[in-house]
Amino acid sequence: MATRPFEIKIADADIKAILRTFKNMDDIAKEDMKKTARDIANDAASSIGSALQSTPQGQALARSIKVSNSFKRGPVISIGGDNPKLANGTPVGAIALGVEFGAYQNKPRKRKSGQYTGYKQFQPRSPREGRGNAGYFIFPTLKALQPYITKRWVDEVDRIRREWRERI
């Protein structure tokens, strides 16, 4: 199992084009935009954490959610990773994909101590959607938040642009 965190980035081609225009703006506008993006990412991370509370493994994942700043990309939501660890010492990142997408319950697995069937600590595999699986907590939450995130981001960009025009 993977122990690296996986990231969910809020990005779109139109949003990237708008971000390029911020290079011409003053430092006040740039700082306002950074703060706005971080606030939106914190709200999304909080919503994901709330959605994850329904299972014990999800609760461990919810405690591992971090929003960090990236110089080039803006805020990044990270879930899992090597820290924190579960009570048995397993990194939370090792269970992240099983919690989100489930596992095949009837597939034979091998272990040093013998053979067993499936990963029963996870829900059954989530249904197919597009090129992957729908997921249970993270991706459905982000899909539901997408209109809110986009509207809030565009409204804040307009506000910052208006304030910047008044300053110049």
CNS distance restraints for C-alpha pairs under 8 A (distance, minus, plus):
assign (resid   1 and name CA) (resid  94 and name CA) 5.51 0.50 0.50
assign (resid   1 and name CA) (resid  95 and name CA) 7.66 0.50 0.50
assign (resid   2 and name CA) (resid  93 and name CA) 6.86 0.50 0.50
assign (resid   2 and name CA) (resid  94 and name CA) 5.34 0.50 0.50
assign (resid   3 and name CA) (resid  80 and name CA) 7.73 0.50 0.50
assign (resid   3 and name CA) (resid  81 and name CA) 5.66 0.50 0.50
assign (resid   3 and name CA) (resid  82 and name CA) 5.98 0.50 0.50
assign (resid   3 and name CA) (resid  91 and name CA) 6.62 0.50 0.50
assign (resid   3 and name CA) (resid  92 and name CA) 7.67 0.50 0.50
assign (resid   3 and name CA) (resid  93 and name CA) 4.77 0.50 0.50
assign (resid   3 and name CA) (resid  94 and name CA) 4.66 0.50 0.50
assign (resid   4 and name CA) (resid  80 and name CA) 7.25 0.50 0.50
assign (resid   4 and name CA) (resid  81 and name CA) 4.87 0.50 0.50
assign (resid   4 and name CA) (resid  82 and name CA) 6.75 0.50 0.50
assign (resid   4 and name CA) (resid  93 and name CA) 6.04 0.50 0.50
assign (resid   4 and name CA) (resid  94 and name CA) 7.68 0.50 0.50
assign (resid   5 and name CA) (resid  78 and name CA) 6.15 0.50 0.50
assign (resid   5 and name CA) (resid  79 and name CA) 5.60 0.50 0.50
assign (resid   5 and name CA) (resid  80 and name CA) 4.83 0.50 0.50
assign (resid   5 and name CA) (resid  81 and name CA) 4.15 0.50 0.50
assign (resid   5 and name CA) (resid  82 and name CA) 7.68 0.50 0.50
assign (resid   5 and name CA) (resid  93 and name CA) 5.67 0.50 0.50
assign (resid   6 and name CA) (resid  78 and name CA) 6.11 0.50 0.50
assign (resid   6 and name CA) (resid  79 and name CA) 6.08 0.50 0.50
assign (resid   6 and name CA) (resid  80 and name CA) 7.13 0.50 0.50
assign (resid   6 and name CA) (resid  81 and name CA) 7.80 0.50 0.50
assign (resid   7 and name CA) (resid  76 and name CA) 6.74 0.50 0.50
assign (resid   7 and name CA) (resid  77 and name CA) 5.73 0.50 0.50
assign (resid   7 and name CA) (resid  78 and name CA) 4.83 0.50 0.50
assign (resid   7 and name CA) (resid  79 and name CA) 6.63 0.50 0.50
assign (resid   8 and name CA) (resid  76 and name CA) 6.82 0.50 0.50
assign (resid   8 and name CA) (resid  77 and name CA) 5.64 0.50 0.50
assign (resid   8 and name CA) (resid  78 and name CA) 6.87 0.50 0.50
assign (resid   9 and name CA) (resid  75 and name CA) 7.86 0.50 0.50
assign (resid   9 and name CA) (resid  76 and name CA) 5.81 0.50 0.50
assign (resid   9 and name CA) (resid  77 and name CA) 6.66 0.50 0.50
assign (resid  10 and name CA) (resid  41 and name CA) 8.00 0.50 0.50
assign (resid  10 and name CA) (resid  76 and name CA) 7.94 0.50 0.50
assign (resid  11 and name CA) (resid  15 and name CA) 6.57 0.50 0.50
assign (resid  11 and name CA) (resid  16 and name CA) 7.18 0.50 0.50
assign (resid  12 and name CA) (resid  16 and name CA) 6.24 0.50 0.50
assign (resid  13 and name CA) (resid  17 and name CA) 6.41 0.50 0.50
assign (resid  14 and name CA) (resid  18 and name CA) 6.41 0.50 0.50
assign (resid  15 and name CA) (resid  19 and name CA) 6.19 0.50 0.50
assign (resid  16 and name CA) (resid  20 and name CA) 6.41 0.50 0.50
assign (resid  17 and name CA) (resid  21 and name CA) 6.91 0.50 0.50
assign (resid  18 and name CA) (resid  22 and name CA) 6.95 0.50 0.50
assign (resid  19 and name CA) (resid  23 and name CA) 7.36 0.50 0.50
assign (resid  21 and name CA) (resid  25 and name CA) 7.33 0.50 0.50
assign (resid  22 and name CA) (resid  29 and name CA) 7.54 0.50 0.50
assign (resid  22 and name CA) (resid  30 and name CA) 6.47 0.50 0.50
assign (resid  23 and name CA) (resid  30 and name CA) 7.89 0.50 0.50
assign (resid  25 and name CA) (resid  29 and name CA) 6.20 0.50 0.50
assign (resid  25 and name CA) (resid  30 and name CA) 6.87 0.50 0.50
assign (resid  25 and name CA) (resid 164 and name CA) 7.24 0.50 0.50
assign (resid  26 and name CA) (resid  30 and name CA) 6.50 0.50 0.50
assign (resid  26 and name CA) (resid 164 and name CA) 7.54 0.50 0.50
assign (resid  27 and name CA) (resid  31 and name CA) 6.05 0.50 0.50
assign (resid  28 and name CA) (resid  32 and name CA) 6.15 0.50 0.50
assign (resid  29 and name CA) (resid  33 and name CA) 6.18 0.50 0.50
assign (resid  29 and name CA) (resid 160 and name CA) 6.02 0.50 0.50
assign (resid  29 and name CA) (resid 161 and name CA) 7.55 0.50 0.50
assign (resid  29 and name CA) (resid 163 and name CA) 8.00 0.50 0.50
assign (resid  29 and name CA) (resid 164 and name CA) 6.37 0.50 0.50
assign (resid  30 and name CA) (resid  34 and name CA) 6.27 0.50 0.50
assign (resid  31 and name CA) (resid  35 and name CA) 6.17 0.50 0.50
assign (resid  32 and name CA) (resid  36 and name CA) 6.11 0.50 0.50
assign (resid  32 and name CA) (resid 160 and name CA) 7.04 0.50 0.50
assign (resid  33 and name CA) (resid  37 and name CA) 6.10 0.50 0.50
assign (resid  33 and name CA) (resid 156 and name CA) 7.73 0.50 0.50
assign (resid  33 and name CA) (resid 157 and name CA) 7.21 0.50 0.50
assign (resid  33 and name CA) (resid 160 and name CA) 7.33 0.50 0.50
assign (resid  34 and name CA) (resid  38 and name CA) 6.14 0.50 0.50
assign (resid  34 and name CA) (resid  74 and name CA) 7.01 0.50 0.50
assign (resid  35 and name CA) (resid  39 and name CA) 6.11 0.50 0.50
assign (resid  36 and name CA) (resid  40 and name CA) 6.24 0.50 0.50
assign (resid  36 and name CA) (resid 153 and name CA) 7.56 0.50 0.50
assign (resid  36 and name CA) (resid 156 and name CA) 7.10 0.50 0.50
assign (resid  37 and name CA) (resid  41 and name CA) 6.17 0.50 0.50
assign (resid  37 and name CA) (resid  74 and name CA) 7.05 0.50 0.50
assign (resid  37 and name CA) (resid  75 and name CA) 6.62 0.50 0.50
assign (resid  37 and name CA) (resid 153 and name CA) 7.38 0.50 0.50
assign (resid  38 and name CA) (resid  42 and name CA) 6.06 0.50 0.50
assign (resid  38 and name CA) (resid  67 and name CA) 7.79 0.50 0.50
assign (resid  38 and name CA) (resid  69 and name CA) 7.82 0.50 0.50
assign (resid  38 and name CA) (resid  74 and name CA) 7.65 0.50 0.50
assign (resid  38 and name CA) (resid  75 and name CA) 5.63 0.50 0.50
assign (resid  39 and name CA) (resid  43 and name CA) 6.23 0.50 0.50
assign (resid  40 and name CA) (resid  44 and name CA) 6.26 0.50 0.50
assign (resid  40 and name CA) (resid 149 and name CA) 6.77 0.50 0.50
assign (resid  40 and name CA) (resid 152 and name CA) 7.90 0.50 0.50
assign (resid  40 and name CA) (resid 153 and name CA) 7.70 0.50 0.50
assign (resid  41 and name CA) (resid  45 and name CA) 6.05 0.50 0.50
assign (resid  41 and name CA) (resid  67 and name CA) 6.88 0.50 0.50
assign (resid  41 and name CA) (resid  75 and name CA) 6.51 0.50 0.50
assign (resid  41 and name CA) (resid  76 and name CA) 7.41 0.50 0.50
assign (resid  41 and name CA) (resid  77 and name CA) 6.89 0.50 0.50
assign (resid  42 and name CA) (resid  46 and name CA) 6.06 0.50 0.50
assign (resid  42 and name CA) (resid  67 and name CA) 6.56 0.50 0.50
assign (resid  43 and name CA) (resid  47 and name CA) 6.26 0.50 0.50
assign (resid  44 and name CA) (resid  48 and name CA) 6.20 0.50 0.50
assign (resid  44 and name CA) (resid 142 and name CA) 7.24 0.50 0.50
assign (resid  44 and name CA) (resid 145 and name CA) 7.40 0.50 0.50
assign (resid  45 and name CA) (resid  49 and name CA) 6.09 0.50 0.50
assign (resid  45 and name CA) (resid  65 and name CA) 6.82 0.50 0.50
assign (resid  45 and name CA) (resid  66 and name CA) 7.62 0.50 0.50
assign (resid  45 and name CA) (resid  67 and name CA) 7.31 0.50 0.50
assign (resid  45 and name CA) (resid  77 and name CA) 6.71 0.50 0.50
assign (resid  46 and name CA) (resid  50 and name CA) 6.24 0.50 0.50
assign (resid  47 and name CA) (resid  51 and name CA) 6.29 0.50 0.50
assign (resid  47 and name CA) (resid 141 and name CA) 7.10 0.50 0.50
assign (resid  48 and name CA) (resid  52 and name CA) 6.26 0.50 0.50
assign (resid  48 and name CA) (resid  62 and name CA) 7.45 0.50 0.50
assign (resid  48 and name CA) (resid 137 and name CA) 6.91 0.50 0.50
assign (resid  48 and name CA) (resid 138 and name CA) 5.64 0.50 0.50
assign (resid  48 and name CA) (resid 141 and name CA) 6.18 0.50 0.50
assign (resid  48 and name CA) (resid 142 and name CA) 7.57 0.50 0.50
assign (resid  49 and name CA) (resid  53 and name CA) 6.61 0.50 0.50
assign (resid  49 and name CA) (resid  59 and name CA) 7.75 0.50 0.50
assign (resid  49 and name CA) (resid  61 and name CA) 7.78 0.50 0.50
assign (resid  49 and name CA) (resid  62 and name CA) 4.51 0.50 0.50
assign (resid  49 and name CA) (resid  63 and name CA) 7.53 0.50 0.50
assign (resid  49 and name CA) (resid  65 and name CA) 7.25 0.50 0.50
assign (resid  50 and name CA) (resid  62 and name CA) 7.51 0.50 0.50
assign (resid  51 and name CA) (resid 137 and name CA) 5.63 0.50 0.50
assign (resid  51 and name CA) (resid 138 and name CA) 7.38 0.50 0.50
assign (resid  51 and name CA) (resid 141 and name CA) 7.17 0.50 0.50
assign (resid  52 and name CA) (resid  58 and name CA) 4.53 0.50 0.50
assign (resid  52 and name CA) (resid  59 and name CA) 5.86 0.50 0.50
assign (resid  52 and name CA) (resid  61 and name CA) 7.17 0.50 0.50
assign (resid  52 and name CA) (resid  62 and name CA) 5.91 0.50 0.50
assign (resid  52 and name CA) (resid 137 and name CA) 5.89 0.50 0.50
assign (resid  52 and name CA) (resid 138 and name CA) 7.58 0.50 0.50
assign (resid  53 and name CA) (resid  58 and name CA) 5.64 0.50 0.50
assign (resid  53 and name CA) (resid  59 and name CA) 4.83 0.50 0.50
assign (resid  53 and name CA) (resid  62 and name CA) 6.97 0.50 0.50
assign (resid  54 and name CA) (resid  58 and name CA) 6.64 0.50 0.50
assign (resid  54 and name CA) (resid  59 and name CA) 7.22 0.50 0.50
assign (resid  55 and name CA) (resid  59 and name CA) 6.18 0.50 0.50
assign (resid  56 and name CA) (resid  60 and name CA) 6.58 0.50 0.50
assign (resid  57 and name CA) (resid  61 and name CA) 6.38 0.50 0.50
assign (resid  57 and name CA) (resid  95 and name CA) 7.52 0.50 0.50
assign (resid  57 and name CA) (resid  99 and name CA) 6.63 0.50 0.50
assign (resid  58 and name CA) (resid  62 and name CA) 6.02 0.50 0.50
assign (resid  58 and name CA) (resid  99 and name CA) 6.40 0.50 0.50
assign (resid  59 and name CA) (resid  63 and name CA) 6.41 0.50 0.50
assign (resid  60 and name CA) (resid  64 and name CA) 6.64 0.50 0.50
assign (resid  60 and name CA) (resid  86 and name CA) 7.19 0.50 0.50
assign (resid  60 and name CA) (resid  92 and name CA) 6.72 0.50 0.50
assign (resid  61 and name CA) (resid  65 and name CA) 6.67 0.50 0.50
assign (resid  61 and name CA) (resid  79 and name CA) 6.62 0.50 0.50
assign (resid  61 and name CA) (resid  80 and name CA) 6.00 0.50 0.50
assign (resid  61 and name CA) (resid  92 and name CA) 6.27 0.50 0.50
assign (resid  61 and name CA) (resid  93 and name CA) 7.79 0.50 0.50
assign (resid  61 and name CA) (resid  96 and name CA) 6.78 0.50 0.50
assign (resid  62 and name CA) (resid  79 and name CA) 7.75 0.50 0.50
assign (resid  64 and name CA) (resid  78 and name CA) 7.97 0.50 0.50
assign (resid  64 and name CA) (resid  79 and name CA) 5.79 0.50 0.50
assign (resid  64 and name CA) (resid  80 and name CA) 5.46 0.50 0.50
assign (resid  64 and name CA) (resid  81 and name CA) 7.75 0.50 0.50
assign (resid  64 and name CA) (resid  83 and name CA) 7.40 0.50 0.50
assign (resid  64 and name CA) (resid  84 and name CA) 6.41 0.50 0.50
assign (resid  64 and name CA) (resid  92 and name CA) 7.39 0.50 0.50
assign (resid  65 and name CA) (resid  77 and name CA) 6.96 0.50 0.50
assign (resid  65 and name CA) (resid  78 and name CA) 5.72 0.50 0.50
assign (resid  65 and name CA) (resid  79 and name CA) 4.63 0.50 0.50
assign (resid  65 and name CA) (resid  80 and name CA) 6.77 0.50 0.50
assign (resid  66 and name CA) (resid  77 and name CA) 5.76 0.50 0.50
assign (resid  66 and name CA) (resid  78 and name CA) 5.22 0.50 0.50
assign (resid  66 and name CA) (resid  79 and name CA) 6.57 0.50 0.50
assign (resid  67 and name CA) (resid  75 and name CA) 6.34 0.50 0.50
assign (resid  67 and name CA) (resid  76 and name CA) 5.55 0.50 0.50
assign (resid  67 and name CA) (resid  77 and name CA) 4.58 0.50 0.50
assign (resid  67 and name CA) (resid  78 and name CA) 6.30 0.50 0.50
assign (resid  68 and name CA) (resid  75 and name CA) 5.51 0.50 0.50
assign (resid  68 and name CA) (resid  76 and name CA) 5.37 0.50 0.50
assign (resid  68 and name CA) (resid  77 and name CA) 6.63 0.50 0.50
assign (resid  68 and name CA) (resid  78 and name CA) 7.68 0.50 0.50
assign (resid  69 and name CA) (resid  74 and name CA) 5.69 0.50 0.50
assign (resid  69 and name CA) (resid  75 and name CA) 4.45 0.50 0.50
assign (resid  69 and name CA) (resid  76 and name CA) 6.22 0.50 0.50
assign (resid  70 and name CA) (resid  74 and name CA) 4.94 0.50 0.50
assign (resid  70 and name CA) (resid  75 and name CA) 5.73 0.50 0.50
assign (resid  70 and name CA) (resid  76 and name CA) 6.68 0.50 0.50
assign (resid  79 and name CA) (resid  93 and name CA) 7.20 0.50 0.50
assign (resid  79 and name CA) (resid  96 and name CA) 7.57 0.50 0.50
assign (resid  80 and name CA) (resid  84 and name CA) 7.76 0.50 0.50
assign (resid  80 and name CA) (resid  91 and name CA) 7.62 0.50 0.50
assign (resid  80 and name CA) (resid  92 and name CA) 5.12 0.50 0.50
assign (resid  80 and name CA) (resid  93 and name CA) 3.79 0.50 0.50
assign (resid  80 and name CA) (resid  94 and name CA) 7.54 0.50 0.50
assign (resid  80 and name CA) (resid  96 and name CA) 6.16 0.50 0.50
assign (resid  81 and name CA) (resid  91 and name CA) 6.62 0.50 0.50
assign (resid  81 and name CA) (resid  92 and name CA) 6.17 0.50 0.50
assign (resid  81 and name CA) (resid  93 and name CA) 4.22 0.50 0.50
assign (resid  81 and name CA) (resid  94 and name CA) 7.52 0.50 0.50
assign (resid  82 and name CA) (resid  91 and name CA) 4.75 0.50 0.50
assign (resid  82 and name CA) (resid  92 and name CA) 6.46 0.50 0.50
assign (resid  82 and name CA) (resid  93 and name CA) 5.98 0.50 0.50
assign (resid  82 and name CA) (resid  94 and name CA) 7.95 0.50 0.50
assign (resid  83 and name CA) (resid  91 and name CA) 6.02 0.50 0.50
assign (resid  83 and name CA) (resid  92 and name CA) 6.72 0.50 0.50
assign (resid  83 and name CA) (resid  93 and name CA) 7.84 0.50 0.50
assign (resid  84 and name CA) (resid  91 and name CA) 6.32 0.50 0.50
assign (resid  84 and name CA) (resid  92 and name CA) 6.17 0.50 0.50
assign (resid  85 and name CA) (resid  89 and name CA) 5.34 0.50 0.50
assign (resid  85 and name CA) (resid  90 and name CA) 5.41 0.50 0.50
assign (resid  85 and name CA) (resid  91 and name CA) 4.36 0.50 0.50
assign (resid  85 and name CA) (resid  92 and name CA) 5.39 0.50 0.50
assign (resid  86 and name CA) (resid  90 and name CA) 5.28 0.50 0.50
assign (resid  86 and name CA) (resid  91 and name CA) 6.26 0.50 0.50
assign (resid  86 and name CA) (resid  92 and name CA) 6.23 0.50 0.50
assign (resid  90 and name CA) (resid  94 and name CA) 6.94 0.50 0.50
assign (resid  91 and name CA) (resid  95 and name CA) 7.64 0.50 0.50
assign (resid  92 and name CA) (resid  96 and name CA) 6.52 0.50 0.50
assign (resid  93 and name CA) (resid  97 and name CA) 7.91 0.50 0.50
assign (resid  95 and name CA) (resid  99 and name CA) 6.13 0.50 0.50
assign (resid  96 and name CA) (resid 100 and name CA) 6.25 0.50 0.50
assign (resid  97 and name CA) (resid 101 and name CA) 5.81 0.50 0.50
assign (resid  97 and name CA) (resid 102 and name CA) 7.31 0.50 0.50
assign (resid  98 and name CA) (resid 102 and name CA) 4.65 0.50 0.50
assign (resid  98 and name CA) (resid 103 and name CA) 5.95 0.50 0.50
assign (resid  98 and name CA) (resid 122 and name CA) 6.00 0.50 0.50
assign (resid  98 and name CA) (resid 123 and name CA) 7.92 0.50 0.50
assign (resid  99 and name CA) (resid 122 and name CA) 6.03 0.50 0.50
assign (resid  99 and name CA) (resid 123 and name CA) 7.28 0.50 0.50
assign (resid  99 and name CA) (resid 136 and name CA) 7.73 0.50 0.50
assign (resid 100 and name CA) (resid 135 and name CA) 5.19 0.50 0.50
assign (resid 100 and name CA) (resid 136 and name CA) 5.31 0.50 0.50
assign (resid 100 and name CA) (resid 137 and name CA) 5.98 0.50 0.50
assign (resid 100 and name CA) (resid 138 and name CA) 6.63 0.50 0.50
assign (resid 101 and name CA) (resid 123 and name CA) 7.99 0.50 0.50
assign (resid 101 and name CA) (resid 125 and name CA) 5.80 0.50 0.50
assign (resid 101 and name CA) (resid 126 and name CA) 5.29 0.50 0.50
assign (resid 101 and name CA) (resid 133 and name CA) 6.68 0.50 0.50
assign (resid 101 and name CA) (resid 134 and name CA) 7.28 0.50 0.50
assign (resid 101 and name CA) (resid 135 and name CA) 4.57 0.50 0.50
assign (resid 101 and name CA) (resid 136 and name CA) 6.23 0.50 0.50
assign (resid 102 and name CA) (resid 122 and name CA) 5.30 0.50 0.50
assign (resid 102 and name CA) (resid 123 and name CA) 4.75 0.50 0.50
assign (resid 102 and name CA) (resid 124 and name CA) 5.05 0.50 0.50
assign (resid 102 and name CA) (resid 125 and name CA) 4.13 0.50 0.50
assign (resid 102 and name CA) (resid 126 and name CA) 5.80 0.50 0.50
assign (resid 102 and name CA) (resid 135 and name CA) 7.66 0.50 0.50
assign (resid 102 and name CA) (resid 136 and name CA) 7.90 0.50 0.50
assign (resid 103 and name CA) (resid 118 and name CA) 7.33 0.50 0.50
assign (resid 103 and name CA) (resid 119 and name CA) 6.04 0.50 0.50
assign (resid 103 and name CA) (resid 120 and name CA) 7.78 0.50 0.50
assign (resid 103 and name CA) (resid 122 and name CA) 6.03 0.50 0.50
assign (resid 103 and name CA) (resid 123 and name CA) 6.41 0.50 0.50
assign (resid 103 and name CA) (resid 124 and name CA) 5.28 0.50 0.50
assign (resid 103 and name CA) (resid 125 and name CA) 4.51 0.50 0.50
assign (resid 103 and name CA) (resid 126 and name CA) 7.91 0.50 0.50
assign (resid 104 and name CA) (resid 118 and name CA) 5.92 0.50 0.50
assign (resid 104 and name CA) (resid 119 and name CA) 6.79 0.50 0.50
assign (resid 104 and name CA) (resid 124 and name CA) 5.89 0.50 0.50
assign (resid 104 and name CA) (resid 125 and name CA) 5.49 0.50 0.50
assign (resid 105 and name CA) (resid 117 and name CA) 6.86 0.50 0.50
assign (resid 105 and name CA) (resid 118 and name CA) 4.20 0.50 0.50
assign (resid 105 and name CA) (resid 119 and name CA) 5.75 0.50 0.50
assign (resid 105 and name CA) (resid 120 and name CA) 5.96 0.50 0.50
assign (resid 105 and name CA) (resid 124 and name CA) 6.03 0.50 0.50
assign (resid 105 and name CA) (resid 125 and name CA) 7.77 0.50 0.50
assign (resid 106 and name CA) (resid 117 and name CA) 5.57 0.50 0.50
assign (resid 106 and name CA) (resid 118 and name CA) 4.98 0.50 0.50
assign (resid 107 and name CA) (resid 117 and name CA) 5.63 0.50 0.50
assign (resid 107 and name CA) (resid 118 and name CA) 4.94 0.50 0.50
assign (resid 108 and name CA) (resid 115 and name CA) 7.00 0.50 0.50
assign (resid 108 and name CA) (resid 116 and name CA) 5.95 0.50 0.50
assign (resid 108 and name CA) (resid 117 and name CA) 4.41 0.50 0.50
assign (resid 108 and name CA) (resid 118 and name CA) 5.87 0.50 0.50
assign (resid 109 and name CA) (resid 115 and name CA) 5.77 0.50 0.50
assign (resid 109 and name CA) (resid 116 and name CA) 5.38 0.50 0.50
assign (resid 109 and name CA) (resid 117 and name CA) 5.63 0.50 0.50
assign (resid 109 and name CA) (resid 118 and name CA) 6.22 0.50 0.50
assign (resid 110 and name CA) (resid 114 and name CA) 6.12 0.50 0.50
assign (resid 110 and name CA) (resid 115 and name CA) 4.48 0.50 0.50
assign (resid 110 and name CA) (resid 116 and name CA) 6.36 0.50 0.50
assign (resid 111 and name CA) (resid 115 and name CA) 5.78 0.50 0.50
assign (resid 111 and name CA) (resid 116 and name CA) 7.59 0.50 0.50
assign (resid 126 and name CA) (resid 133 and name CA) 5.97 0.50 0.50
assign (resid 126 and name CA) (resid 134 and name CA) 6.00 0.50 0.50
assign (resid 126 and name CA) (resid 135 and name CA) 5.54 0.50 0.50
assign (resid 126 and name CA) (resid 136 and name CA) 6.73 0.50 0.50
assign (resid 127 and name CA) (resid 133 and name CA) 5.63 0.50 0.50
assign (resid 127 and name CA) (resid 134 and name CA) 5.77 0.50 0.50
assign (resid 127 and name CA) (resid 135 and name CA) 7.54 0.50 0.50
assign (resid 128 and name CA) (resid 132 and name CA) 5.80 0.50 0.50
assign (resid 128 and name CA) (resid 133 and name CA) 4.23 0.50 0.50
assign (resid 128 and name CA) (resid 134 and name CA) 5.86 0.50 0.50
assign (resid 129 and name CA) (resid 133 and name CA) 4.97 0.50 0.50
assign (resid 129 and name CA) (resid 134 and name CA) 5.14 0.50 0.50
assign (resid 134 and name CA) (resid 139 and name CA) 7.02 0.50 0.50
assign (resid 134 and name CA) (resid 140 and name CA) 7.12 0.50 0.50
assign (resid 135 and name CA) (resid 139 and name CA) 5.91 0.50 0.50
assign (resid 135 and name CA) (resid 140 and name CA) 6.65 0.50 0.50
assign (resid 136 and name CA) (resid 140 and name CA) 6.54 0.50 0.50
assign (resid 137 and name CA) (resid 141 and name CA) 6.05 0.50 0.50
assign (resid 138 and name CA) (resid 142 and name CA) 6.28 0.50 0.50
assign (resid 139 and name CA) (resid 143 and name CA) 6.08 0.50 0.50
assign (resid 140 and name CA) (resid 144 and name CA) 6.18 0.50 0.50
assign (resid 141 and name CA) (resid 145 and name CA) 6.19 0.50 0.50
assign (resid 142 and name CA) (resid 146 and name CA) 5.93 0.50 0.50
assign (resid 145 and name CA) (resid 149 and name CA) 5.98 0.50 0.50
assign (resid 146 and name CA) (resid 150 and name CA) 6.05 0.50 0.50
assign (resid 147 and name CA) (resid 151 and name CA) 6.05 0.50 0.50
assign (resid 148 and name CA) (resid 152 and name CA) 5.98 0.50 0.50
assign (resid 149 and name CA) (resid 153 and name CA) 6.01 0.50 0.50
assign (resid 150 and name CA) (resid 154 and name CA) 6.11 0.50 0.50
assign (resid 151 and name CA) (resid 155 and name CA) 6.04 0.50 0.50
assign (resid 152 and name CA) (resid 156 and name CA) 6.13 0.50 0.50
assign (resid 153 and name CA) (resid 157 and name CA) 6.17 0.50 0.50
assign (resid 154 and name CA) (resid 158 and name CA) 6.22 0.50 0.50
assign (resid 155 and name CA) (resid 159 and name CA) 6.23 0.50 0.50
assign (resid 156 and name CA) (resid 160 and name CA) 6.06 0.50 0.50
assign (resid 157 and name CA) (resid 161 and name CA) 6.02 0.50 0.50
assign (resid 158 and name CA) (resid 162 and name CA) 6.15 0.50 0.50
assign (resid 159 and name CA) (resid 163 and name CA) 6.27 0.50 0.50
assign (resid 160 and name CA) (resid 164 and name CA) 6.06 0.50 0.50
assign (resid 161 and name CA) (resid 165 and name CA) 6.20 0.50 0.50
assign (resid 162 and name CA) (resid 166 and name CA) 6.40 0.50 0.50
assign (resid 163 and name CA) (resid 167 and name CA) 6.46 0.50 0.50
assign (resid 164 and name CA) (resid 168 and name CA) 6.51 0.50 0.50
